[in-house]
Amino acid sequence: MEAEPSGDKPPSPAIHGRDREIGVLRAAVAGARAGQGAAVLVAGEPGTGRTALLTAAARLADGFTVHRMAGIAQEADLVPAGLHRLLLPLAPQLGSLPKASARLLAEVLSGRLPEAGELGIGVALRQLLDAAARSRPLAWFVDDAQFLDEVSLRVLGCAARRLAELPVLVVLAADAGSWAATVLEGTHRIDLPPLAPSAAACLLRDRAAVPPDPATEAELVHLAEGSPLALVELATALRRGPAAAPHALPAGSRLRAHHRRRVQALSDAARTTVWLALVGERLPVQALTAATRVCRTGVAGSPGPARALDEALGSGLVTVAENGAGVREVTVPGRLLRASLCAEMSLADRQAAHAALAEVLDGDSVRLLRAVHRFAAAQAPSDELVRQLDETARTARADGDPAASASVLERAAEVVAHPDTRARWLVTAAADRLAAGEPERSRALLRRVLPRCPVAGTRGLRMLVHGEIELRDGVPASACHSLSSAAGLFSPAERSLRARALVLAGEASCLAGDFSAYFALAAQAELARLADDPPTVRLVYDHFTGMAATFRGQHAEARHHLRGVIRTAAALRDPESLILASQAAYTLGEAGQAHALAVAAVHGARESGRAGLVPGGLVYQSLSALLLDRYAAAEAAALEGLRLAETTGQRNVAVDHMAVLGLLAALQGDRASAALRLGAAAHEVAARELGRPQAFNCWVSACIDLVEDRPADALHRFRQMTAGTGQFNPAIRALATPHYVEAATRCGQRSRAAGALHAFESWAAGSGSTTRLALAQRCHGLLAEDDSVAEEHFRESLRLHQHAHTALELAKTELFFAHRLRRARKPGAARSLLREALTIFQQFDARPWADRATAELRAAGDTVGPATSHAKTELTAQQMRISALVAQGATNREIADRLVLSTRTVDYHLRNIFARLGVRSRVELAALFR
């Protein structure tokens, strides 16, 4: 160990995610410089960056005399070897000490341990540090202190706790759980937790010669579990390029070598226990002990399973914890440790462990595991074993557990020799993980299969899964390319997969706003249609044909095919078919049926373990509830869908839900909340070129303009919903027609409005939707020049609204009709309609609409008083939700975030709640809802 004089030093490598720890060390350095010395213990597991932190601290000690050393494992039992190495660089200072102290330390330097005891040696060491720091401050950095011998460590601790009045800093680093960390208690301790994911990703990018792509980066950050050393070593392994993403630490890794030494230090029996826990994953203690007996039978002098487990537990390589059912399970903790041990485990040990577990596991609850262990134990798995494993995975999938199916295939893929079988299992497992709502794990599995794998069907399935991930969480134009390419790779025997690839490609083209691509895919689907197609395939092709006809305005043809979709799905009852059927019913304007189908789809997806389908099903559940004027149900479904879409990594679906929430707010006249909801998704919409949400958002903004009496602005927005603008979607443009007619009429552009109404009325008549026919009649009333003709259309609209049970749209029609009656000098008839409309607007919390109705009432000669109610049952659904959250202690900001509202909207609702319930504080309100 040599002193490092102060002076210019090369820049230190970046220390990511350790700002707090660096701050503590900087303060300690400043204290020592001011004569208030200290000792600091840096405690952390191997690989957490202890050495890097010591290096960073040494570079902070500008103007100090710096000494560095590290404990040596080979000298851990040599007393006083550690103290001897610590004293060597300070030997020239012994002459300035009192004779007794100098004599004690000289004995240590000669290799003997003085009889003065640890306290006496520690006092002498403090005196030596004082003498060495008289000309300039002294900094002493000791790494791997757990490898110092016991006496040296005690003496060093004794001196380190007595530096308060010296210009001396001592920084020691040791394993967090080591005996050294206990001996050094009393010093200031810095514990090094794993790096946060953001800091881990930053370190990985900083150290990688080739920047990893986002999927590789996420996978490696997950593997490293916040270990800086693991991240650095994984980054080194990436130097061959981003395609070579490692699945364990490289063979020459220091951290992997540390894990290897730990397992090699165990007895054979304890090592067997670790291997069993490793291949068994979460293994009940009873099964592990039985398997240990099987493995160790006939081994002379082998300790019992209980002693072997105790030894393995003491090493920290396995842990025991109770699961939810109260069963004690043994596992190897941490993905990084498991990956290292898997890489170190020999094939013979692996097969022996699998064979033992296949023998001892029994019962239906572990049949999946037993099948995997039986397969993995085979020297050369036969075609029959491969077939059995395929059937096992298929059964798990059919039983509603795609995650279990994926687990079976993943583990079998680790040991199968045939590359084509391995690729097929990994891709199928990726499809299962995606269905289970685990897109990141699905991506990781896909990365383990070459994009150009030789079997066309496997290659097609890989592209299908990749395209579906991209559709839900990427760029839809890219997803459309992958999915349409996948469709061409499937054989005639794989027609269900081909149909699924085509329908997802169609969804991607709609999301991107590319309807020329949609029509081309529809034509491709029509060519692929065969007379003997199974129902699932026939449903897809009918859906394609029906939606393409709808987009072209051929509503009679569309009605025939979309009704076929609904009939087929009703018989199949699988979630994906029900989602397509719900979309078909929504397109036909059959809101009640669309809602029932969407509810069934969501329920079926949950029951079958296909969590990835739930957010998409909730989109149509919310839209159909909105078409039924069930605003509370629509908002609840959209909020749940938004949360689940974010949880399952489906940001594009989250954008769909945010758009629906924006429309809900806009239709109620809540500009602040609508703008907040649109703004929250604006970046994703623009960055991924999401054409459908762009069109939806244009519609939402126009609705707000109309509510705030800016029809010209609304008309300008509607004009942007044309092909080539990136905001074109024929279905959304058709849905927005009643608002377009309102804007055009108020701007005096009746001919434009009449042309749009003609197409809308054709759609409404072709589908037979009562709700849309009511809206068409309202539009005719707005356009009519003659008052009597207008009155006839408005009355028909009211009749149809009442038949469809769409209360809010009924109230809006009453408002428009009353305005026409007032202008026709019929104020009495207008007042009757306006009072009913005002009541409905107040029930829906549609404040701007209520204000318009109130203004019309006053213009019609009525005196309007404030509506008051003190009954808790008269709160709206939104007010009930807000009240319940207040009762849970949520702040206005937290309520706004939870419901994706503006804080101004929450304030408004709370004022109304207080008035309706007659309470004066949040405390009183909370008491009512507990």
VEXLUMDREN-871911 format. One record per residue (C-alpha): residue number from 1; x, y, z. Coordinates in pm, whole numbers, plus 50000, padded with zeros to 5 digits. Example, Ala and Ser with C-alpha at 12.3 -4.5 7.8 and 13.67 -1.06 7.14 Angstrom:
i	x	y	z
1	51230	49550	50780
2	51367	49894	50714
This chain:
i	x	y	z
1	50000	50000	50000
2	50142	50334	49893
3	50046	50690	49973
4	49874	50880	49693
5	49985	51245	49694
6	49729	51507	49610
7	49730	51664	49267
8	49558	51634	48931
9	49391	51297	48880
10	49215	51143	48582
11	48839	51183	48584
12	48651	50926	48785
13	48413	50691	48606
14	48047	50785	48652
15	47884	50660	48972
16	47519	50618	48876
17	47241	50627	49132
18	47464	50693	49436
19	47412	51067	49484
20	47301	51030	49846
21	47601	50813	49937
22	47844	51048	49762
23	47690	51335	49957
24	47757	51158	50289
25	48120	51093	50193
26	48168	51450	50075
27	48046	51574	50414
28	48286	51333	50591
29	48578	51458	50382
30	48487	51819	50464
31	48468	51733	50834
32	48812	51569	50832
33	48958	51866	50645
34	48822	52089	50926
35	48980	51869	51196
36	48668	51673	51282
37	48763	51326	51163
38	48529	51033	51123
39	48511	50670	51020
40	48257	50552	50763
41	48152	50193	50693
42	48026	50124	50342
43	47822	49804	50367
44	47682	49619	50068
45	47663	49287	49893
46	47937	49200	49643
47	47880	49389	49322
48	47691	49681	49475
49	47970	49924	49393
50	48162	49945	49722
51	48500	49971	49550
52	48375	50232	49304
53	48238	50437	49591
54	48573	50417	49775
55	48747	50534	49458
56	48504	50825	49426
57	48562	50916	49792
58	48941	50909	49743
59	48906	51157	49458
60	48708	51388	49685
61	48999	51398	49932
62	49191	51671	49749
63	49485	51793	49960
64	49488	51477	50174
65	49753	51212	50204
66	49562	50909	50077
67	49637	50546	50167
68	49446	50251	50016
69	49446	49879	50083
70	49216	49579	50058
71	49167	49274	50273
72	49304	48945	50137
73	49100	48629	50184
74	49413	48409	50212
75	49530	48612	50516
76	49198	48628	50698
77	49319	48378	50962
78	49675	48522	51000
79	49695	48740	51313
80	49786	49030	51292
81	49838	49027	50911
82	49580	49298	50841
83	49721	49537	51101
84	50071	49474	50971
85	49972	49585	50621
86	49788	49886	50761
87	50098	50005	50952
88	50358	49962	50678
89	50306	50299	50504
90	50302	50480	50842
91	50618	50321	50980
92	50830	50638	50931
93	50606	50818	51179
94	50675	50578	51468
95	50965	50795	51591
96	50727	51078	51679
97	50521	50862	51916
98	50567	50804	52288
99	50806	50516	52343
100	50544	50277	52477
101	50314	50330	52181
102	50601	50307	51933
103	50715	49980	52095
104	50365	49827	52063
105	50331	49910	51698
106	50691	49805	51622
107	50606	49458	51757
108	50313	49441	51513
109	50545	49541	51228
110	50778	49259	51329
111	50489	49012	51296
112	50411	48965	51666
113	50095	49047	51858
114	50170	49262	52169
115	50026	49163	52505
116	49882	49512	52566
117	49545	49403	52432
118	49332	49539	52152
119	49245	49864	52333
120	49609	49947	52399
121	49706	49879	52038
122	49407	50080	51919
123	49510	50383	52130
124	49863	50357	51993
125	49725	50340	51638
126	49520	50657	51702
127	49834	50835	51817
128	50009	50726	51499
129	49726	50862	51285
130	49743	51191	51475
131	50116	51219	51406
132	50076	51129	51038
133	49807	51395	50987
134	49991	51693	51142
135	50124	51829	50814
136	49820	51752	50601
137	49490	51565	50650
138	49503	51188	50617
139	49251	50964	50437
140	49263	50588	50475
141	49049	50362	50249
142	49017	49991	50331
143	48827	49769	50086
144	48704	49414	50158
145	48739	49464	50532
146	48564	49130	50586
147	48894	48962	50487
148	49097	49128	50765
149	49182	48898	51055
150	48973	48930	51369
151	49229	49107	51588
152	49329	49357	51320
153	48967	49439	51258
154	48896	49497	51626
155	49199	49723	51666
156	49106	49919	51356
157	48750	49959	51486
158	48882	50077	51821
159	49093	50349	51656
160	48826	50443	51402
161	48574	50524	51675
162	48816	50778	51827
163	48886	51018	51540
164	48648	51300	51635
165	48921	51563	51693
166	49170	51457	51425
167	49204	51559	51058
168	49170	51192	50967
169	48911	51008	50758
170	48886	50628	50756
171	48646	50465	50506
172	48599	50089	50518
173	48396	49869	50286
174	48266	49525	50384
175	47996	49271	50304
176	47670	49389	50456
177	47605	49070	50652
178	47963	48990	50744
179	48117	48967	51088
180	48334	49268	50993
181	48026	49491	50961
182	47926	49390	51315
183	48272	49462	51461
184	48275	49805	51299
185	47945	49912	51457
186	47973	50261	51601
187	48110	50412	51281
188	47886	50599	51042
189	47729	50333	50818
190	47626	50366	50453
191	47417	50075	50325
192	47422	50029	49947
193	47080	49924	49815
194	47033	49795	49459
195	47032	50068	49196
196	46696	50202	49086
197	46597	50085	48734
198	46658	50429	48582
199	47009	50451	48729
200	47079	50091	48629
201	46978	50163	48269
202	47199	50473	48268
203	47500	50274	48391
204	47438	50001	48132
205	47426	50254	47849
206	47734	50430	47983
207	47945	50112	47987
208	47818	49937	47672
209	48031	49986	47360
210	47717	49934	47150
211	47409	50100	47305
212	47149	49829	47372
213	46806	49856	47215
214	46520	49926	47462
215	46410	49561	47487
216	46765	49437	47556
217	46821	49716	47804
218	46505	49630	47996
219	46596	49261	47999
220	46949	49320	48130
221	46837	49572	48391
222	46589	49312	48514
223	46858	49041	48517
224	47113	49254	48705
225	46868	49335	48988
226	47035	49668	49056
227	47390	49530	49095
228	47639	49782	48945
229	47906	49515	48893
230	47659	49286	48718
231	47555	49573	48491
232	47916	49654	48402
233	47994	49288	48329
234	47677	49246	48124
235	47762	49563	47931
236	48102	49411	47852
237	47929	49101	47718
238	47730	49327	47486
239	48038	49444	47298
240	47962	49194	47022
241	47649	49387	46938
242	47290	49434	47061
243	47177	49097	46922
244	47401	48908	47166
245	47203	48979	47482
246	47339	48750	47757
247	47103	48554	47980
248	47358	48514	48262
249	47679	48679	48372
250	47969	48599	48137
251	48196	48307	48228
252	48484	48534	48333
253	48263	48750	48554
254	48395	48836	48901
255	48044	48824	49043
256	47971	48487	48887
257	48303	48359	49026
258	48188	48478	49370
259	47865	48279	49331
260	48067	47977	49213
261	48291	47989	49521
262	47991	48003	49750
263	47832	47689	49607
264	48166	47504	49585
265	48227	47572	49955
266	47924	47361	50048
267	47923	46993	50132
268	47801	46760	49858
269	47467	46712	50033
270	47407	47086	50077
271	47509	47146	49716
272	47254	46886	49608
273	46993	47076	49809
274	47082	47396	49622
275	47056	47222	49283
276	46716	47079	49374
277	46591	47419	49488
278	46725	47569	49166
279	46553	47335	48921
280	46243	47305	49139
281	46200	47683	49166
282	45944	47722	49446
283	45977	47375	49600
284	45788	47265	49915
285	46029	47170	50194
286	45876	46823	50217
287	45936	46759	49846
288	46292	46892	49868
289	46387	46668	50161
290	46234	46365	49984
291	46426	46448	49665
292	46748	46494	49864
293	46708	46142	50003
294	46661	46008	49651
295	46975	46186	49525
296	47193	46093	49825
297	47080	45730	49865
298	47383	45507	49894
299	47630	45790	49960
300	47827	45685	50266
301	47846	45938	50548
302	47604	46177	50379
303	47429	46410	50628
304	47051	46400	50650
305	46830	46628	50437
306	46753	46855	50732
307	47124	46922	50802
308	47192	46974	50431
309	46908	47226	50412
310	47038	47408	50722
311	47382	47435	50564
312	47236	47563	50236
313	47027	47817	50426
314	47333	47933	50618
315	47515	48000	50290
316	47239	48235	50175
317	47204	48044	49847
318	46852	47931	49934
319	46572	48078	50143
320	46254	47937	50295
321	45925	48125	50307
322	45557	48041	50338
323	45337	48080	50032
324	44978	48206	50038
325	44853	47859	50132
326	45085	47835	50434
327	45323	47585	50268
328	45694	47639	50339
329	45881	47663	50008
330	46253	47663	49930
331	46386	47883	49652
332	46712	48030	49525
333	46664	48404	49580
334	46711	48653	49301
335	46715	48620	48925
336	47085	48707	48901
337	47193	48435	49146
338	46964	48180	48979
339	47107	48263	48636
340	47466	48228	48764
341	47402	47895	48934
342	47216	47761	48629
343	47522	47845	48419
344	47752	47669	48670
345	47541	47355	48714
346	47666	47049	48527
347	47438	46853	48294
348	47471	46543	48515
349	47369	46736	48829
350	47078	46894	48642
351	46944	46564	48512
352	46983	46397	48852
353	46788	46678	49021
354	46511	46665	48762
355	46490	46285	48790
356	46460	46301	49170
357	46185	46563	49154
358	45996	46370	48886
359	46001	46072	49124
360	45885	46248	49440
361	45629	46498	49304
362	45282	46348	49305
363	44923	46462	49262
364	44721	46665	49011
365	44840	46996	49151
366	45197	46931	49033
367	45132	46743	48710
368	45278	47028	48502
369	45600	47030	48705
370	45623	46653	48698
371	45597	46654	48317
372	45878	46911	48290
373	46106	46724	48531
374	46043	46392	48352
375	46130	46554	48020
376	46441	46730	48154
377	46569	46414	48321
378	46580	46219	47995
379	46921	46170	47835
380	46770	46212	47487
381	46398	46307	47501
382	46196	46099	47256
383	45932	46226	47014
384	45672	46080	47249
385	45805	46288	47541
386	45798	46599	47320
387	45438	46520	47223
388	45342	46468	47589
389	45495	46800	47688
390	45312	46979	47406
391	44988	46824	47527
392	45062	46924	47887
393	45114	47287	47784
394	44803	47281	47565
395	44595	47146	47853
396	44719	47419	48089
397	44630	47682	47828
398	44284	47534	47778
399	44233	47525	48156
400	44275	47904	48170
401	44639	47923	48275
402	44854	48045	47984
403	45123	48156	48230
404	45159	47793	48349
405	45175	47675	47989
406	45449	47929	47922
407	45643	47816	48228
408	45631	47452	48111
409	45757	47540	47764
410	46026	47781	47885
411	46177	47527	48121
412	46159	47247	47865
413	46324	47471	47603
414	46626	47506	47832
415	46708	47136	47802
416	46575	47026	47462
417	46850	46959	47210
418	46664	46999	46881
419	46685	47367	46774
420	46353	47367	46585
421	46164	47229	46886
422	46339	47476	47114
423	46247	47768	46887
424	45884	47654	46862
425	45850	47620	47238
426	46008	47957	47309
427	45782	48135	47060
428	45473	47955	47188
429	45572	48048	47544
430	45608	48409	47427
431	45253	48397	47289
432	45130	48257	47622
433	45312	48525	47821
434	45158	48794	47604
435	44811	48646	47650
436	44872	48643	48026
437	44952	49017	48017
438	45331	48989	48045
439	45467	49162	47732
440	45818	49219	47870
441	45866	48848	47937
442	45721	48777	47595
443	45973	49011	47432
444	46259	48845	47621
445	46154	48503	47495
446	46125	48623	47135
447	46478	48759	47151
448	46605	48407	47212
449	46476	48291	46873
450	46648	48396	46552
451	46415	48603	46327
452	46514	48377	46035
453	46447	48045	46208
454	46409	47776	45939
455	46054	47653	46013
456	45805	47887	45841
457	45529	47829	46096
458	45758	47914	46388
459	45886	48217	46203
460	45529	48324	46134
461	45426	48282	46498
462	45730	48483	46607
463	45629	48766	46374
464	45266	48743	46489
465	45360	48775	46857
466	45607	49054	46782
467	45344	49234	46575
468	45082	49203	46847
469	45322	49350	47105
470	45397	49634	46865
471	45023	49687	46803
472	44953	49725	47175
473	45267	49914	47273
474	45454	50035	46966
475	45415	50190	46622
476	45102	50049	46455
477	45242	50094	46103
478	45531	49866	46199
479	45289	49623	46363
480	45081	49609	46044
481	45388	49516	45840
482	45491	49237	46083
483	45140	49095	46112
484	45061	49096	45742
485	45399	48931	45673
486	45324	48669	45940
487	44995	48582	45771
488	45182	48478	45458
489	45403	48230	45645
490	45132	48002	45782
491	45041	47683	45602
492	44682	47587	45509
493	44675	47371	45823
494	44746	47686	46030
495	44456	47887	45892
496	44344	48001	46241
497	44681	48165	46299
498	44670	48322	45953
499	44324	48465	46020
500	44436	48602	46357
501	44742	48766	46201
502	44519	48929	45937
503	44262	49064	46183
504	44536	49209	46406
505	44700	49363	46099
506	44364	49520	46016
507	44340	49659	46370
508	44691	49803	46333
509	44606	49972	46003
510	44292	50126	46159
511	44492	50248	46456
512	44744	50405	46220
513	44467	50560	46007
514	44581	50373	45694
515	44254	50260	45536
516	44402	50175	45198
517	44603	49911	45385
518	44286	49798	45563
519	44100	49748	45236
520	44396	49555	45092
521	44398	49327	45397
522	44023	49278	45367
523	44069	49169	45007
524	44346	48932	45117
525	44117	48786	45383
526	43840	48734	45127
527	44079	48542	44901
528	44186	48325	45195
529	43829	48229	45279
530	43744	47858	45230
531	43413	47676	45241
532	43520	47452	45529
533	43670	47725	45749
534	43614	47663	46121
535	43386	47913	46301
536	43674	48116	46450
537	43819	48172	46102
538	43481	48242	45941
539	43410	48501	46211
540	43735	48687	46135
541	43664	48702	45762
542	43304	48814	45818
543	43431	49085	46051
544	43681	49205	45792
545	43422	49214	45514
546	43163	49385	45734
547	43395	49655	45865
548	43541	49724	45518
549	43186	49767	45385
550	43106	50003	45673
551	43412	50217	45601
552	43305	50236	45234
553	42948	50332	45325
554	42799	50002	45201
555	42582	49957	45508
556	42342	49690	45383
557	42631	49456	45301
558	42801	49546	45629
559	42488	49463	45828
560	42472	49110	45684
561	42832	49021	45766
562	42847	49192	46106
563	42534	49011	46220
564	42709	48689	46118
565	43001	48785	46344
566	42763	48833	46638
567	42588	48499	46581
568	42913	48305	46549
569	43067	48466	46858
570	42758	48387	47063
571	42818	48019	46991
572	43197	48027	47041
573	43209	48243	47359
574	43589	48282	47346
575	43710	48630	47453
576	43871	48738	47125
577	43562	48644	46925
578	43340	48827	47173
579	43552	49144	47144
580	43515	49136	46765
581	43142	49076	46805
582	43113	49369	47047
583	43284	49591	46790
584	43044	49463	46525
585	42738	49534	46744
586	42871	49880	46830
587	42919	49952	46459
588	42557	49850	46400
589	42449	50083	46679
590	42317	49796	46891
591	42449	49941	47212
592	42289	49698	47455
593	42417	49394	47269
594	42761	49551	47225
595	42779	49614	47599
596	42668	49261	47690
597	42923	49108	47451
598	43204	49328	47584
599	43118	49238	47945
600	43120	48869	47850
601	43455	48913	47672
602	43615	49079	47974
603	43477	48813	48208
604	43592	48533	47978
605	43940	48681	47942
606	43978	48697	48318
607	43847	48346	48369
608	44082	48204	48104
609	44390	48380	48242
610	44422	48599	47932
611	44480	48926	48114
612	44626	49082	47800
613	44280	49089	47639
614	44100	49262	47926
615	44200	49625	47848
616	44087	49587	47485
617	43754	49440	47593
618	43704	49730	47833
619	43739	49978	47544
620	43417	49846	47388
621	43251	49804	47726
622	43312	50174	47788
623	43214	50289	47436
624	42890	50090	47438
625	42800	50219	47785
626	42858	50570	47651
627	42627	50499	47356
628	42366	50395	47614
629	42420	50724	47806
630	42547	50524	48105
631	42820	50773	48177
632	42917	50642	48520
633	42955	50285	48388
634	43149	50412	48085
635	43389	50608	48300
636	43439	50323	48546
637	43522	50081	48262
638	43759	50328	48097
639	43941	50403	48421
640	43984	50034	48493
641	44095	49972	48135
642	44347	50256	48159
643	44495	50112	48479
644	44516	49758	48338
645	44657	49875	48004
646	44938	50054	48187
647	44995	49752	48412
648	45016	49509	48120
649	45236	49731	47905
650	44974	49828	47645
651	45029	50200	47604
652	44837	50224	47277
653	44531	50072	47445
654	44584	50314	47734
655	44565	50596	47477
656	44231	50455	47353
657	44095	50464	47707
658	44225	50816	47761
659	44047	50924	47440
660	43719	50772	47564
661	43762	50949	47898
662	43822	51273	47709
663	43502	51225	47510
664	43308	51154	47829
665	43428	51481	47979
666	43361	51671	47657
667	43005	51544	47622
668	42940	51661	47977
669	43098	51997	47895
670	43398	51959	48126
671	43666	52131	47917
672	43938	52121	48185
673	43915	51744	48235
674	43880	51676	47862
675	44193	51884	47790
676	44381	51713	48073
677	44293	51368	47939
678	44382	51453	47581
679	44707	51619	47687
680	44811	51314	47891
681	44817	51104	47575
682	44930	51370	47327
683	45296	51265	47317
684	45219	50898	47255
685	44964	50988	46986
686	45213	51205	46799
687	45523	50989	46846
688	45354	50668	46729
689	45132	50831	46465
690	44814	50692	46614
691	44560	50803	46356
692	44248	50674	46532
693	44316	50859	46861
694	44407	51170	46660
695	44064	51161	46494
696	43900	51087	46827
697	44077	51377	46994
698	43974	51610	46713
699	43612	51511	46777
700	43653	51566	47152
701	43798	51914	47101
702	43515	52007	46864
703	43257	51897	47124
704	43415	52132	47376
705	43411	52416	47123
706	43039	52362	47070
707	42963	52358	47441
708	43152	52685	47483
709	42966	52844	47190
710	43253	52841	46939
711	43090	52664	46642
712	43337	52808	46389
713	43629	52657	46581
714	43446	52325	46599
715	43375	52332	46225
716	43744	52398	46156
717	43841	52095	46364
718	43591	51874	46179
719	43738	51983	45847
720	44073	51845	45963
721	43919	51495	45988
722	43985	51424	45621
723	44215	51182	45441
724	44578	51288	45434
725	44569	51493	45755
726	44662	51209	45992
727	44325	51260	46168
728	44109	51062	45925
729	43893	50774	46040
730	43565	50710	45856
731	43402	50544	46156
732	43484	50828	46396
733	43392	51087	46135
734	43054	50916	46102
735	43006	50905	46480
736	43086	51276	46500
737	42831	51372	46230
738	42560	51502	46471
739	42812	51743	46620
740	42935	51841	46274
741	42579	51917	46166
742	42530	52129	46478
743	42849	52326	46409
744	42777	52373	46037
745	42417	52479	46102
746	42521	52737	46359
747	42774	52870	46109
748	42509	52894	45836
749	42659	52616	45619
750	42345	52406	45577
751	42442	52247	45245
752	42760	52096	45396
753	42561	51975	45696
754	42294	51819	45472
755	42554	51621	45277
756	42710	51481	45594
757	42366	51400	45737
758	42270	51201	45428
759	42564	50961	45482
760	42495	50938	45857
761	42126	50867	45806
762	42212	50595	45555
763	42434	50432	45818
764	42170	50469	46091
765	41895	50327	45870
766	42118	50044	45744
767	42210	49939	46095
768	41866	50005	46245
769	42019	50179	46549
770	41746	50361	46741
771	42002	50590	46906
772	42153	50698	46575
773	41812	50737	46411
774	41717	50971	46698
775	42031	51176	46636
776	41955	51187	46262
777	41607	51324	46333
778	41759	51588	46563
779	41992	51693	46284
780	41694	51724	46045
781	41527	51946	46304
782	41832	52170	46321
783	41850	52194	45941
784	41480	52247	45870
785	41391	52596	45742
786	41023	52560	45824
787	40929	52565	46193
788	40656	52305	46157
789	40890	52067	45974
790	41155	52124	46239
791	40903	52054	46514
792	40803	51727	46349
793	41163	51606	46333
794	41240	51712	46690
795	40935	51530	46827
796	41033	51214	46639
797	41383	51247	46779
798	41248	51275	47134
799	41033	50965	47081
800	41330	50764	46958
801	41554	50887	47242
802	41294	50775	47495
803	41274	50435	47327
804	41655	50407	47335
805	41675	50529	47700
806	41950	50783	47616
807	41873	51049	47874
808	42156	51295	47814
809	42104	51304	47437
810	41731	51340	47504
811	41804	51648	47717
812	42024	51800	47447
813	41751	51747	47187
814	41502	51910	47425
815	41737	52207	47459
816	41774	52247	47080
817	41399	52202	47029
818	41316	52454	47302
819	41551	52707	47145
820	41363	52666	46816
821	41025	52697	46991
822	41131	53012	47174
823	41241	53171	46849
824	40905	53069	46701
825	40735	53263	46986
826	40620	52954	47177
827	40786	53019	47517
828	40540	52811	47716
829	40616	52495	47523
830	40987	52577	47539
831	40982	52618	47918
832	40832	52272	47970
833	41110	52108	47767
834	41381	52317	47928
835	41282	52231	48284
836	41308	51858	48206
837	41637	51910	48023
838	41781	52110	48313
839	41694	51833	48558
840	41873	51575	48343
841	42181	51796	48295
842	42204	51843	48671
843	42175	51467	48727
844	42464	51411	48484
845	42674	51693	48635
846	42684	51848	48287
847	42744	52198	48418
848	42785	52393	48089
849	42476	52226	47945
850	42284	52309	48261
851	42402	52671	48229
852	42276	52683	47869
853	41940	52539	47972
854	41916	52792	48254
855	41992	53078	48016
856	41727	52954	47774
857	41474	52927	48056
858	41537	53286	48158
859	41510	53398	47798
860	41178	53213	47784
861	41053	53411	48083
862	41105	53154	48360
863	41273	53222	48696
864	41525	52952	48777
865	41626	52884	49135
866	41922	52669	49249
867	41856	52299	49262
868	41922	52170	49611
869	41897	51830	49768
870	42022	51694	50093
871	41976	51327	50015
872	42286	51118	49983
873	42105	50901	49726
874	42076	51201	49490
875	42450	51233	49441
876	42568	51150	49093
877	42793	50849	49035
878	43092	51078	48992
879	43012	51260	49317
880	42977	50925	49494
881	43322	50818	49374
882	43477	51146	49484
883	43308	51127	49824
884	43432	50772	49876
885	43788	50879	49794
886	43760	51173	50036
887	43651	50924	50302
888	43969	50724	50230
889	44177	51037	50301
890	44266	51128	49942
891	44356	51487	49861
892	44200	51675	49570
893	44520	51621	49370
894	44514	51247	49441
895	44145	51226	49347
896	44216	51411	49022
897	44502	51173	48939
898	44294	50865	49022
899	43996	50972	48809
900	44203	51157	48546
901	44022	51483	48616
902	44141	51838	48660
903	44165	51961	49019
904	43923	52239	48921
905	43663	51976	48831
906	43718	51798	49164
907	43674	52133	49346
908	43349	52194	49158
909	43211	51851	49244
910	43305	51889	49611
911	43123	52223	49634
912	42812	52059	49492
913	42850	51759	49724
914	42878	51985	50029
915	42567	52177	49919
916	42361	51866	49845
917	42452	51689	50168
918	42452	51994	50392
919	42806	51930	50522
920	43072	52196	50584
921	43400	52003	50585
922	43579	51700	50445
923	43568	51545	50795
924	43186	51561	50800
925	43170	51425	50446
926	43405	51137	50530
927	43191	51047	50833
928	42888	50998	50605
929	43073	50753	50381
930	43238	50532	50642
